Amino acid sequence: MVREVHGSCHCGAVKITVTRPPADVTECHCTICRRYAGLWAYYPVKDVSLTGPTEVYIWGRKYLEYHRCSNCGCVMAWLPRGEYPECGVNVRMLDFDINSVKLIVEEDASV
C-alpha cells in the first residue's frame, strides 16, 4: 500500500504532500542547491501538492521556479516553468526519515 507523506515549512504556513515516500534523495552541488542545502526527491508534478503562501525565485535559464515560504523562508520545492513532467521536493521539509533511503550525491557544480 502506498502512503502519502506530509510536511511543512518551519512556521507551518506552507504544507506539502507527496503521494509516496521517496525511493532516494539527491544532494545536488549546483550553484543554487548547495546554497539552499536541500535534499531533493523527484516526483511527477501531479503527485505533489504545495499549499500556502510562497515566494518564487527564478534564475539562469528560467526553467525552474524555487518556492519558499514567504514567512519563514524555508525552500519547499522547485517546479518546472514549462512542460517538464517532474518537480523536486526538498525532503528536509517532509515528516520522513531521510536516513531510510539511498543518498545520491551529484557533484557537478557546473550549473
Helices and strands as residue ranges (DSSP letters): E 5-8, E 15-18, E 24-28, H 33-36, E 40-44, G 45-47, E 48-51, E 54-57, E 64-69, E 75-80, E 86-90, G 91-93, G 98-100, E 102-106
